[in-house]
Amino acid sequence: TLGIDASGNIAIQSAVKKNVARAKFPFVLTDSTTHAPKPGLGAALTATRSIDGGAFAAGTLANPLEVANWVYTIDCGAGDLNGSCIMLRVTAAGAEDTFVLVVTDP
């Protein structure tokens, strides 16, 4: 969420804590041709993450799951979130590459 701190600066608050595991992080996947939400990809997902602008790596991202209505989740280990700015990349055959920016709260 965004807010204003005591000095009048914009303050970003995140429910994702730095270096703390997060189960069932949600995201949406879309079809690479129609760009519509894409169901049925749960086990076929590949996820990587970039920490603070570093190279994308597999880390310990695990347990991809389709919840419902084209919403998927993935579990992030503490090491996957050990930075201030995390970029998740999720790929699957027939789906557009999905990028999710996570700003962690120290």
Disulfide bonds with the S-S distance in Angstrom:
none
